[in-house]
Amino acid sequence: MEAQDIAELQQEEAHDAATFLRSLANEHRLQILCHLAAGEQSVGDLNRHFPLSASAFSQHLSVLRQQGLVKFRKEAQTIYYSINDPDTMDFIRLLKGKFCPDFR
């Protein structure tokens, strides 16, 4: 692989990483992930923790879904969200450990 090819790959990876970090650079989305770190929750249960309209809350969930950070399942009329993979869970635990000293 030539140096230019490697540089292009690194640029793509850096772009992907920046996009990922932008999706987390919002206090509401971080808080959603922190709530989901405790386990699967319905949209209604999650939304009760936030002073957001249903539409705004849905947009935040959409960003997290598009980045692959959360997954959802539908049961009758209720939609449940959970963290999508162990890497995301580890990342949230790292953030909670650094910024939430009482978190164990």
C-alpha positions in Angstrom: 0.0 0.0 0.0 1.4 3.4 -1.0 1.8 6.3 1.4 -1.0 8.2 -0.4 -3.4 5.3 0.1 -2.5 5.1 3.8 -3.1 8.8 4.2 -6.5 8.6 2.5 -7.5 5.7 4.8 -6.4 7.7 7.8 -8.3 10.7 6.6 -11.5 8.5 6.2 -10.9 7.0 9.7 -10.4 10.4 11.2 -13.6 11.7 9.5 -15.5 8.7 10.9 -14.1 9.3 14.3 -15.0 13.0 14.2 -18.5 12.1 13.1 -18.9 9.7 16.0 -17.6 12.2 18.5 -19.9 14.9 17.2 -22.8 12.6 17.8 -21.7 12.4 21.5 -21.0 16.1 21.8 -24.4 16.9 23.1 -25.4 16.7 26.8 -28.8 15.2 26.1 -27.4 12.3 23.9 -24.7 11.6 26.6 -27.4 11.5 29.2 -29.5 9.2 27.1 -26.6 6.8 26.8 -25.9 7.0 30.6 -29.6 6.1 31.3 -29.3 3.2 28.8 -26.1 1.9 30.4 -28.4 0.7 33.2 -30.4 -1.4 30.7 -33.0 -1.3 28.1 -35.7 1.4 28.5 -38.8 2.4 26.6 -38.9 5.8 24.8 -41.5 7.0 27.2 -39.5 6.1 30.3 -36.3 7.7 28.8 -38.1 10.8 27.8 -39.4 11.5 31.3 -35.8 12.3 32.4 -35.5 15.1 29.9 -37.2 18.5 29.5 -37.5 18.0 25.7 -40.5 17.7 23.4 -41.1 14.2 22.0 -39.9 15.5 18.6 -36.6 16.8 19.9 -36.1 13.7 22.0 -36.8 11.5 18.9 -34.2 13.5 16.9 -31.5 12.8 19.5 -32.4 9.0 19.4 -32.2 9.2 15.7 -28.6 10.5 15.8 -27.6 7.8 18.2 -29.2 5.2 16.0 -27.5 6.5 12.8 -24.2 6.2 14.5 -24.9 2.6 15.6 -24.7 3.5 19.3 -28.2 2.3 20.2 -30.6 -0.3 18.9 -34.3 -0.6 19.3 -37.0 -3.1 19.3 -40.8 -2.7 19.1 -43.2 -4.6 21.3 -46.8 -3.8 20.4 -47.0 0.1 20.5 -43.9 0.5 22.7 -40.4 1.1 21.4 -37.5 0.0 23.6 -33.9 1.2 23.3 -30.6 -0.3 24.5 -26.9 0.3 23.9 -25.9 -1.5 20.7 -22.5 -3.0 21.5 -20.0 -3.6 24.3 -17.6 -0.9 23.0 -20.2 1.7 23.4 -20.9 0.5 26.9 -17.2 0.6 27.8 -17.0 4.1 26.4 -19.9 5.3 28.5 -18.5 3.6 31.6 -15.2 5.4 30.9 -17.0 8.8 30.7 -19.1 8.1 33.8 -15.9 7.1 35.7 -14.2 10.3 34.8 -17.0 12.8 35.1 -19.3 11.1 37.7 -17.1 10.3 40.6 -19.9 8.6 42.6 -20.5 6.1 39.7 -19.3 2.6 40.5 
